[in-house]
Amino acid sequence: MNESIPVFRTTDHGTAKLMPDVDRARAWLLTVDGAPQSYVDLDDPAHLEFEYARRLGYVLDVVAEAGRALDVAHLGGGALTLPRYVAATRPGSRQDVVEADAALLELVVGHLPLPAGSGVELHAADARAWLEGAPDDHADVLIADVFGGSRVPAHLTTRAYAREAERVLRPGGVYLANLADSAPFAFLRSQLAVFAELFEELLLIAEPGVLRGRRFGNTLLVASHRPLDVATLTRRTAADAFPARVEHGSAVRQFIGGARPVEDADAVPSPEPPDGAFGIG
């Protein structure tokens, strides 16, 4: 492959494009239908370019002592940014990646191959169907970063889905979800309400401007049965190039307000982003 030439491919769910980064020798941006999906530096897999990915990385860094191998399940594959990060920062980890777009997986592993011995197993499958077939206590961490186009699919937003996620996690496991919304946050509040029924500990991580309702943006939902190192997360997210805030405890419960958990019969996808919310030039 000529590493200076963009790669286009019509995949099962859209038009994917891999574009080289002129500033980093073996770094690539993946877009699907024009929306940025992933960024990968093959020479530095611990480099997380997108701010939401860095926040996921900060949580991954505190779920266990540094360097300890983990069993991680990723719902949503993209360019395999987070699996590469875990393989680099926690050698020996066992990881499952579930991606509904088989042609996208083929494109990514063909042009941006995983290193030998990465411990990553790829599954071309629907995220919920895979989750329902996974054994109990299968993972230390479950990361949901699934977007159909630019929206979280409805069947990954419900009580029944959350119960499957909780079942697949070990007792000390941690659930992370990349979600996007804007004021009045009907979708985000409903997601927090769903997971508040199952997990004692909830965190919400987002830029202050998003939480204040000034714009549409990414938020991270973190759920667990045990307290996480909120102080370290708060410090690291606040020091990021795009500072974020960590809400937990009573602040999250207050944010949920009167929102109700979502049932399968009533589920809808996450909101459509406004034009240009995640676009690139």
RAKAUR-V618964 format. One record per pair of residues at least 24 apart in sequence whose C-alpha atoms are under 10 Angstrom apart, sorted by the first residue. I is the first residue (numbers start at 1). J is the second residue. D is the distance in whole Angstrom. If there is no record, write none. Layout:
I & J & D
I & J & D
This chain:
1 & 110 & 10
1 & 111 & 7
3 & 27 & 9
3 & 28 & 9
3 & 111 & 9
4 & 28 & 10
6 & 30 & 10
7 & 107 & 9
7 & 111 & 9
8 & 32 & 10
8 & 107 & 9
9 & 103 & 8
9 & 104 & 8
9 & 107 & 8
10 & 103 & 8
10 & 104 & 8
10 & 107 & 10
11 & 101 & 7
11 & 102 & 8
11 & 103 & 5
11 & 104 & 6
11 & 105 & 9
11 & 106 & 9
11 & 107 & 8
12 & 100 & 8
12 & 101 & 5
12 & 102 & 7
12 & 103 & 6
12 & 104 & 7
13 & 100 & 9
13 & 101 & 6
13 & 102 & 9
13 & 103 & 9
13 & 104 & 8
13 & 148 & 8
13 & 149 & 8
14 & 101 & 9
14 & 103 & 10
14 & 104 & 9
14 & 148 & 9
14 & 149 & 8
15 & 104 & 9
16 & 103 & 10
16 & 104 & 7
16 & 107 & 9
16 & 108 & 10
17 & 104 & 10
17 & 107 & 10
18 & 79 & 9
18 & 107 & 9
18 & 108 & 9
18 & 111 & 9
18 & 112 & 10
26 & 112 & 9
27 & 112 & 9
28 & 79 & 9
28 & 111 & 10
28 & 112 & 8
29 & 79 & 8
30 & 78 & 8
30 & 79 & 7
30 & 108 & 9
31 & 78 & 9
31 & 79 & 10
31 & 279 & 9
31 & 280 & 9
32 & 78 & 9
32 & 104 & 9
32 & 149 & 8
32 & 150 & 9
33 & 149 & 7
33 & 150 & 9
33 & 279 & 10
34 & 149 & 10
34 & 278 & 9
34 & 279 & 7
34 & 280 & 7
34 & 281 & 9
35 & 149 & 8
35 & 150 & 8
35 & 276 & 9
35 & 277 & 9
35 & 278 & 6
35 & 279 & 5
35 & 280 & 7
36 & 78 & 10
36 & 150 & 10
36 & 278 & 7
36 & 279 & 7
36 & 280 & 7
37 & 77 & 10
37 & 78 & 6
37 & 79 & 8
37 & 81 & 10
37 & 145 & 10
37 & 147 & 9
37 & 149 & 10
37 & 150 & 9
37 & 278 & 9
38 & 77 & 9
38 & 78 & 6
38 & 79 & 6
38 & 80 & 8
38 & 81 & 7
38 & 82 & 9
39 & 78 & 9
39 & 79 & 7
39 & 80 & 9
39 & 81 & 7
39 & 82 & 10
40 & 78 & 10
40 & 79 & 7
40 & 80 & 8
40 & 81 & 6
40 & 82 & 9
40 & 84 & 9
40 & 85 & 10
40 & 112 & 8
41 & 81 & 9
41 & 84 & 10
41 & 112 & 9
42 & 81 & 10
42 & 84 & 9
42 & 112 & 7
42 & 113 & 9
42 & 114 & 9
42 & 115 & 9
44 & 84 & 9
44 & 85 & 9
44 & 88 & 9
45 & 80 & 10
45 & 81 & 7
45 & 82 & 9
45 & 83 & 9
45 & 84 & 6
45 & 85 & 5
45 & 86 & 9
45 & 87 & 8
45 & 88 & 6
45 & 89 & 9
45 & 114 & 10
45 & 115 & 10
46 & 81 & 9
46 & 82 & 9
46 & 83 & 10
46 & 84 & 7
46 & 85 & 5
46 & 86 & 8
46 & 87 & 9
46 & 88 & 6
46 & 89 & 7
47 & 81 & 9
47 & 82 & 10
47 & 84 & 10
47 & 85 & 8
47 & 88 & 10
48 & 81 & 8
48 & 82 & 8
48 & 85 & 8
49 & 81 & 10
50 & 242 & 10
51 & 206 & 10
51 & 207 & 10
51 & 218 & 9
51 & 237 & 9
51 & 240 & 8
51 & 241 & 8
51 & 242 & 7
51 & 243 & 9
51 & 244 & 9
52 & 178 & 8
52 & 179 & 10
52 & 205 & 9
52 & 206 & 8
52 & 207 & 10
52 & 217 & 10
52 & 218 & 7
52 & 219 & 8
52 & 220 & 8
52 & 242 & 9
52 & 244 & 10
53 & 81 & 8
53 & 82 & 7
53 & 85 & 10
53 & 145 & 10
53 & 178 & 9
53 & 220 & 10
54 & 82 & 9
54 & 236 & 10
54 & 237 & 9
54 & 240 & 9
54 & 242 & 10
55 & 178 & 10
55 & 205 & 8
55 & 206 & 9
55 & 219 & 9
55 & 220 & 8
55 & 233 & 9
55 & 236 & 9
55 & 237 & 7
55 & 240 & 9
55 & 243 & 10
55 & 244 & 9
56 & 82 & 8
56 & 143 & 9
56 & 176 & 8
56 & 177 & 9
56 & 178 & 8
56 & 205 & 9
56 & 220 & 8
56 & 221 & 10
56 & 222 & 9
57 & 82 & 8
57 & 85 & 8
57 & 86 & 8
57 & 89 & 10
58 & 232 & 9
58 & 233 & 6
58 & 234 & 10
58 & 236 & 7
58 & 237 & 8
59 & 174 & 9
59 & 176 & 8
59 & 205 & 10
59 & 220 & 10
59 & 222 & 8
59 & 228 & 9
59 & 229 & 9
59 & 230 & 9
59 & 232 & 9
59 & 233 & 7
59 & 236 & 10
59 & 237 & 10
60 & 85 & 9
60 & 86 & 8
60 & 89 & 10
60 & 90 & 10
60 & 141 & 8
60 & 143 & 10
60 & 174 & 9
60 & 176 & 9
61 & 86 & 9
61 & 89 & 8
61 & 90 & 9
61 & 229 & 10
61 & 232 & 10
61 & 233 & 9
62 & 228 & 7
62 & 229 & 6
62 & 230 & 9
62 & 232 & 8
62 & 233 & 8
63 & 140 & 9
63 & 141 & 8
63 & 172 & 9
63 & 173 & 8
63 & 174 & 7
63 & 224 & 10
63 & 226 & 10
63 & 227 & 10
63 & 228 & 7
63 & 229 & 8
64 & 90 & 10
64 & 140 & 9
64 & 173 & 10
64 & 228 & 9
64 & 229 & 10
65 & 90 & 10
66 & 90 & 7
67 & 91 & 7
67 & 92 & 9
67 & 93 & 10
68 & 92 & 8
68 & 93 & 8
69 & 93 & 4
69 & 94 & 8
69 & 140 & 10
70 & 94 & 6
70 & 95 & 8
70 & 139 & 8
70 & 140 & 6
70 & 141 & 8
71 & 95 & 6
71 & 96 & 8
71 & 119 & 10
71 & 138 & 8
71 & 139 & 5
71 & 140 & 5
71 & 141 & 7
71 & 142 & 9
71 & 169 & 10
71 & 170 & 10
71 & 173 & 10
72 & 96 & 6
72 & 97 & 9
72 & 120 & 9
72 & 138 & 9
72 & 139 & 5
72 & 140 & 6
72 & 141 & 5
72 & 142 & 6
72 & 143 & 8
72 & 169 & 9
72 & 173 & 10
72 & 174 & 10
73 & 97 & 6
73 & 98 & 8
73 & 120 & 10
73 & 121 & 10
73 & 131 & 9
73 & 138 & 8
73 & 139 & 6
73 & 140 & 8
73 & 141 & 6
73 & 142 & 5
73 & 143 & 6
73 & 144 & 9
73 & 168 & 9
73 & 169 & 9
73 & 175 & 10
74 & 98 & 6
74 & 99 & 9
74 & 122 & 10
74 & 127 & 9
74 & 139 & 10
74 & 141 & 8
74 & 142 & 6
74 & 143 & 5
74 & 144 & 6
74 & 145 & 8
74 & 146 & 9
74 & 176 & 10
74 & 177 & 10
75 & 99 & 7
75 & 100 & 9
75 & 123 & 10
75 & 125 & 10
75 & 126 & 9
75 & 127 & 6
75 & 128 & 8
75 & 130 & 9
75 & 131 & 9
75 & 142 & 8
75 & 143 & 6
75 & 144 & 5
75 & 145 & 6
75 & 146 & 6
75 & 147 & 10
75 & 156 & 10
75 & 177 & 9
76 & 100 & 8
76 & 101 & 9
76 & 123 & 10
76 & 124 & 10
76 & 125 & 10
76 & 126 & 9
76 & 127 & 7
76 & 143 & 8
76 & 144 & 6
76 & 145 & 5
76 & 146 & 5
76 & 147 & 8
76 & 148 & 10
77 & 101 & 9
77 & 102 & 10
77 & 104 & 9
77 & 105 & 7
77 & 108 & 9
77 & 122 & 9
77 & 123 & 9
77 & 124 & 9
77 & 144 & 10
77 & 145 & 8
77 & 146 & 8
78 & 104 & 8
78 & 105 & 8
78 & 108 & 8
78 & 145 & 9
78 & 146 & 9
78 & 147 & 10
79 & 104 & 8
79 & 105 & 8
79 & 107 & 9
79 & 108 & 6
79 & 109 & 8
79 & 111 & 10
79 & 112 & 8
79 & 113 & 10
79 & 114 & 10
80 & 105 & 9
80 & 108 & 8
80 & 109 & 9
80 & 112 & 9
80 & 113 & 10
80 & 114 & 8
80 & 120 & 9
80 & 122 & 10
82 & 143 & 9
83 & 114 & 9
83 & 118 & 9
83 & 119 & 9
83 & 120 & 7
83 & 121 & 10
84 & 114 & 7
84 & 115 & 8
84 & 118 & 8
84 & 119 & 10
84 & 120 & 9
86 & 118 & 9
86 & 119 & 10
86 & 120 & 10
87 & 114 & 10
87 & 115 & 9
87 & 117 & 9
87 & 118 & 6
87 & 119 & 7
87 & 120 & 8
88 & 115 & 10
88 & 118 & 8
91 & 117 & 9
91 & 118 & 8
91 & 119 & 9
92 & 117 & 8
92 & 118 & 8
92 & 119 & 7
92 & 120 & 10
93 & 118 & 8
93 & 119 & 6
93 & 120 & 8
94 & 118 & 8
94 & 119 & 5
94 & 120 & 6
94 & 121 & 8
94 & 139 & 9
95 & 119 & 6
95 & 120 & 5
95 & 121 & 6
95 & 122 & 9
95 & 139 & 9
95 & 141 & 10
95 & 142 & 10
96 & 120 & 6
96 & 121 & 5
96 & 122 & 6
96 & 123 & 7
96 & 139 & 9
96 & 142 & 10
97 & 121 & 6
97 & 122 & 5
97 & 123 & 6
97 & 124 & 8
97 & 125 & 9
97 & 127 & 9
97 & 143 & 10
98 & 122 & 6
98 & 123 & 5
98 & 124 & 6
98 & 125 & 6
98 & 126 & 7
98 & 127 & 6
98 & 128 & 9
98 & 129 & 10
98 & 130 & 7
98 & 131 & 9
98 & 144 & 10
98 & 146 & 9
99 & 123 & 6
99 & 124 & 5
99 & 125 & 6
99 & 126 & 7
99 & 127 & 7
99 & 130 & 10
99 & 145 & 10
99 & 146 & 8
100 & 124 & 5
100 & 125 & 5
100 & 126 & 5
100 & 127 & 7
100 & 130 & 10
100 & 146 & 9
100 & 148 & 9
101 & 125 & 8
101 & 126 & 9
101 & 148 & 10
127 & 153 & 10
127 & 155 & 9
127 & 156 & 8
127 & 161 & 10
128 & 155 & 7
128 & 156 & 7
128 & 160 & 10
128 & 161 & 7
128 & 162 & 10
128 & 164 & 8
128 & 165 & 9
129 & 155 & 10
129 & 161 & 10
131 & 161 & 8
131 & 164 & 7
131 & 165 & 7
131 & 167 & 9
131 & 168 & 7
132 & 160 & 10
132 & 161 & 8
132 & 163 & 10
132 & 164 & 6
132 & 165 & 9
132 & 167 & 9
132 & 168 & 9
133 & 164 & 9
133 & 168 & 9
134 & 164 & 9
134 & 165 & 10
134 & 167 & 9
134 & 168 & 7
135 & 164 & 10
135 & 167 & 8
135 & 168 & 6
135 & 169 & 9
136 & 164 & 9
136 & 165 & 10
136 & 166 & 9
136 & 167 & 5
136 & 168 & 5
136 & 169 & 7
136 & 170 & 8
137 & 165 & 10
137 & 166 & 9
137 & 167 & 6
137 & 168 & 5
137 & 169 & 5
137 & 170 & 4
137 & 171 & 7
137 & 172 & 10
137 & 173 & 9
138 & 167 & 8
138 & 168 & 5
138 & 169 & 6
138 & 170 & 6
138 & 173 & 10
139 & 165 & 10
139 & 166 & 10
139 & 167 & 10
139 & 168 & 6
139 & 169 & 5
139 & 170 & 6
139 & 171 & 10
139 & 172 & 10
139 & 173 & 7
139 & 174 & 9
139 & 175 & 10
140 & 168 & 9
140 & 169 & 6
140 & 170 & 6
140 & 171 & 8
140 & 172 & 7
140 & 173 & 4
140 & 174 & 6
140 & 175 & 9
141 & 165 & 10
141 & 168 & 9
141 & 169 & 7
141 & 170 & 8
141 & 172 & 9
141 & 173 & 5
141 & 174 & 5
141 & 175 & 6
141 & 176 & 8
141 & 224 & 10
142 & 166 & 9
142 & 168 & 8
142 & 169 & 7
142 & 170 & 10
142 & 173 & 8
142 & 174 & 6
142 & 175 & 5
142 & 176 & 6
142 & 177 & 8
142 & 222 & 10
142 & 223 & 10
143 & 174 & 8
143 & 175 & 6
143 & 176 & 5
143 & 177 & 6
143 & 178 & 8
143 & 221 & 10
143 & 222 & 9
144 & 175 & 8
144 & 176 & 6
144 & 177 & 5
144 & 178 & 6
144 & 179 & 9
144 & 220 & 10
144 & 221 & 10
145 & 176 & 8
145 & 177 & 6
145 & 178 & 5
145 & 179 & 8
145 & 220 & 10
146 & 177 & 9
146 & 178 & 8
146 & 179 & 9
147 & 178 & 9
147 & 179 & 9
147 & 180 & 10
147 & 269 & 9
147 & 270 & 9
148 & 269 & 9
148 & 270 & 10
149 & 272 & 9
150 & 180 & 9
150 & 269 & 10
150 & 270 & 9
150 & 271 & 9
150 & 272 & 7
150 & 273 & 7
150 & 278 & 9
151 & 179 & 9
151 & 180 & 8
151 & 181 & 10
151 & 268 & 10
151 & 269 & 6
151 & 270 & 5
151 & 271 & 6
151 & 272 & 6
151 & 273 & 8
152 & 178 & 9
152 & 179 & 7
152 & 180 & 8
152 & 268 & 9
152 & 269 & 5
152 & 270 & 5
152 & 271 & 8
152 & 272 & 9
153 & 267 & 9
153 & 268 & 7
153 & 269 & 5
153 & 270 & 7
154 & 262 & 10
154 & 263 & 10
154 & 264 & 8
154 & 265 & 10
154 & 266 & 9
154 & 267 & 5
154 & 268 & 5
154 & 269 & 4
154 & 270 & 7
155 & 262 & 10
155 & 263 & 9
155 & 264 & 7
155 & 265 & 9
155 & 266 & 10
155 & 267 & 7
155 & 268 & 8
155 & 269 & 8
156 & 191 & 10
156 & 264 & 9
156 & 267 & 9
156 & 268 & 9
156 & 269 & 8
156 & 270 & 10
157 & 187 & 9
157 & 188 & 10
157 & 190 & 8
157 & 191 & 7
157 & 194 & 8
157 & 195 & 10
157 & 261 & 9
157 & 262 & 7
157 & 263 & 8
157 & 264 & 8
157 & 267 & 7
157 & 268 & 8
157 & 269 & 8
157 & 270 & 8
158 & 190 & 9
158 & 191 & 8
158 & 193 & 10
158 & 194 & 7
158 & 195 & 9
158 & 261 & 7
158 & 262 & 5
158 & 263 & 5
158 & 264 & 6
158 & 265 & 9
158 & 266 & 9
158 & 267 & 7
158 & 268 & 9
159 & 191 & 9
159 & 193 & 9
159 & 194 & 6
159 & 195 & 8
159 & 197 & 9
159 & 198 & 9
159 & 261 & 6
159 & 262 & 6
159 & 263 & 6
159 & 264 & 7
159 & 267 & 10
160 & 194 & 9
160 & 262 & 9
160 & 263 & 7
160 & 264 & 7
161 & 194 & 9
161 & 195 & 10
161 & 262 & 10
161 & 263 & 9
161 & 264 & 9
162 & 191 & 9
162 & 194 & 7
162 & 195 & 7
162 & 197 & 9
162 & 198 & 8
162 & 199 & 10
162 & 262 & 10
163 & 194 & 9
163 & 195 & 9
163 & 197 & 10
163 & 198 & 7
165 & 195 & 10
165 & 198 & 10
166 & 195 & 9
166 & 198 & 7
166 & 199 & 8
166 & 223 & 9
166 & 224 & 9
166 & 225 & 10
169 & 224 & 9
170 & 224 & 10
170 & 225 & 10
171 & 224 & 9
171 & 225 & 7
171 & 226 & 9
172 & 224 & 7
172 & 225 & 6
172 & 226 & 6
172 & 227 & 10
173 & 223 & 9
173 & 224 & 6
173 & 225 & 7
173 & 226 & 8
174 & 199 & 10
174 & 201 & 10
174 & 202 & 10
174 & 222 & 7
174 & 223 & 6
174 & 224 & 5
174 & 225 & 8
174 & 226 & 9
174 & 228 & 9
175 & 199 & 9
175 & 202 & 10
175 & 221 & 8
175 & 222 & 6
175 & 223 & 5
175 & 224 & 6
175 & 225 & 10
176 & 203 & 9
176 & 204 & 10
176 & 220 & 7
176 & 221 & 6
176 & 222 & 5
176 & 223 & 7
176 & 224 & 9
177 & 204 & 10
177 & 219 & 8
177 & 220 & 6
177 & 221 & 5
177 & 222 & 7
177 & 223 & 9
178 & 205 & 10
178 & 218 & 7
178 & 219 & 6
178 & 220 & 5
178 & 221 & 7
178 & 222 & 9
179 & 206 & 10
179 & 217 & 8
179 & 218 & 6
179 & 219 & 5
179 & 220 & 6
179 & 221 & 7
179 & 270 & 8
179 & 271 & 10
180 & 206 & 10
180 & 210 & 10
180 & 216 & 7
180 & 217 & 5
180 & 218 & 4
180 & 219 & 6
180 & 220 & 8
180 & 270 & 7
180 & 271 & 8
180 & 272 & 9
180 & 273 & 8
181 & 210 & 8
181 & 211 & 10
181 & 213 & 9
181 & 215 & 9
181 & 216 & 6
181 & 217 & 6
181 & 218 & 7
181 & 219 & 8
181 & 270 & 7
181 & 271 & 6
181 & 272 & 9
181 & 273 & 8
182 & 209 & 10
182 & 210 & 7
182 & 211 & 8
182 & 212 & 9
182 & 213 & 6
182 & 214 & 8
182 & 215 & 6
182 & 216 & 4
182 & 217 & 7
182 & 218 & 9
182 & 219 & 10
182 & 271 & 8
182 & 273 & 9
182 & 274 & 10
183 & 210 & 8
183 & 211 & 8
183 & 212 & 8
183 & 213 & 5
183 & 214 & 8
183 & 215 & 8
183 & 216 & 8
184 & 211 & 10
184 & 212 & 10
184 & 213 & 7
185 & 210 & 10
185 & 211 & 9
185 & 213 & 8
185 & 216 & 10
185 & 255 & 9
185 & 256 & 9
185 & 259 & 10
185 & 271 & 10
186 & 256 & 9
186 & 259 & 7
186 & 260 & 10
186 & 270 & 9
186 & 271 & 9
187 & 259 & 9
187 & 262 & 9
187 & 268 & 9
187 & 269 & 9
187 & 270 & 6
187 & 271 & 7
188 & 219 & 8
188 & 220 & 10
188 & 221 & 9
188 & 255 & 9
188 & 256 & 8
188 & 259 & 9
188 & 270 & 8
188 & 271 & 10
189 & 252 & 9
189 & 253 & 10
189 & 254 & 10
189 & 255 & 7
189 & 256 & 5
189 & 257 & 8
189 & 258 & 9
189 & 259 & 6
189 & 260 & 8
189 & 261 & 9
190 & 256 & 7
190 & 257 & 10
190 & 258 & 9
190 & 259 & 5
190 & 260 & 6
190 & 261 & 5
190 & 262 & 7
191 & 221 & 8
191 & 256 & 9
191 & 259 & 9
191 & 260 & 9
191 & 261 & 7
191 & 262 & 8
191 & 270 & 10
192 & 221 & 7
192 & 222 & 9
192 & 223 & 9
192 & 252 & 8
192 & 253 & 9
192 & 255 & 9
192 & 256 & 6
192 & 259 & 8
192 & 260 & 9
192 & 261 & 8
193 & 252 & 10
193 & 253 & 9
193 & 255 & 10
193 & 256 & 6
193 & 257 & 9
193 & 258 & 9
193 & 259 & 6
193 & 260 & 6
193 & 261 & 5
193 & 262 & 8
194 & 256 & 10
194 & 259 & 9
194 & 260 & 7
194 & 261 & 4
194 & 262 & 7
194 & 263 & 9
195 & 221 & 9
195 & 222 & 9
195 & 223 & 7
195 & 224 & 9
195 & 261 & 8
196 & 223 & 8
196 & 224 & 10
196 & 252 & 9
196 & 253 & 8
196 & 256 & 9
196 & 261 & 9
197 & 261 & 8
198 & 223 & 9
198 & 224 & 9
198 & 225 & 9
199 & 223 & 6
199 & 224 & 5
199 & 225 & 5
199 & 226 & 9
200 & 224 & 7
200 & 225 & 5
200 & 226 & 7
200 & 227 & 9
200 & 249 & 9
201 & 225 & 6
201 & 226 & 6
201 & 227 & 6
201 & 228 & 8
201 & 248 & 8
201 & 249 & 7
201 & 252 & 10
202 & 226 & 10
202 & 227 & 9
202 & 228 & 10
202 & 247 & 8
202 & 248 & 6
202 & 249 & 7
202 & 250 & 10
202 & 251 & 10
202 & 252 & 7
202 & 253 & 9
203 & 227 & 10
203 & 228 & 9
203 & 230 & 9
203 & 246 & 7
203 & 247 & 6
203 & 248 & 5
203 & 249 & 8
203 & 251 & 9
203 & 252 & 7
204 & 244 & 10
204 & 245 & 8
204 & 246 & 6
204 & 247 & 5
204 & 248 & 6
204 & 249 & 10
204 & 251 & 9
204 & 252 & 7
204 & 255 & 10
205 & 233 & 9
205 & 234 & 9
205 & 237 & 8
205 & 244 & 6
205 & 245 & 6
205 & 246 & 5
205 & 247 & 6
205 & 248 & 9
206 & 237 & 9
206 & 242 & 10
206 & 243 & 8
206 & 244 & 5
206 & 245 & 6
206 & 246 & 7
206 & 247 & 9
207 & 237 & 9
207 & 238 & 9
207 & 242 & 7
207 & 243 & 6
207 & 244 & 4
207 & 245 & 6
207 & 246 & 9
208 & 242 & 10
208 & 243 & 8
208 & 244 & 6
208 & 245 & 6
208 & 246 & 9
209 & 244 & 9
209 & 245 & 10
210 & 244 & 9
210 & 245 & 10
211 & 244 & 10
211 & 245 & 9
211 & 247 & 10
211 & 255 & 10
215 & 274 & 10
215 & 277 & 9
216 & 271 & 10
216 & 272 & 10
216 & 273 & 7
216 & 274 & 8
216 & 277 & 7
216 & 278 & 9
217 & 273 & 8
217 & 274 & 10
217 & 277 & 7
217 & 278 & 8
218 & 278 & 10
219 & 244 & 9
220 & 246 & 9
221 & 247 & 10
222 & 248 & 10
